[in-house]
């Protein structure tokens, strides 16, 4: 965590769920991420945007939560968009695992809200 801020927070803007991730996403924070994304998929909103711009590290637990969310969102008919800009460690996670193409990604939160 960064200070007292939670690693995973969710808000709604213009009918879109925005999930913000801060700091390190790992085995400890991945369950909260998975829960938050499952709630977003079940909300009935047309889109969930995951803001990764303040994420400094993510491991396989976080990646697994995102991949599960992709499946859940597809089943619910809800778009899932990952927003950057991505820090090098996060970009590298997607590059090394070859999972970047599994997601719709944008370079900014603003673009993710409208694409």
Buried (B, 14 or more C-beta within 10 A) or exposed (E): EEEEEBBBBBEEEEEBBBBBBBBBBBEEBBEBBBEBBBEBBEBEBEBBBBBBBEBBEBBEBBBEBBBBBBEBBEEBEBBBBBBBEBBEEBBEBBEEEEBBEBBBBBEEBEBBBEB
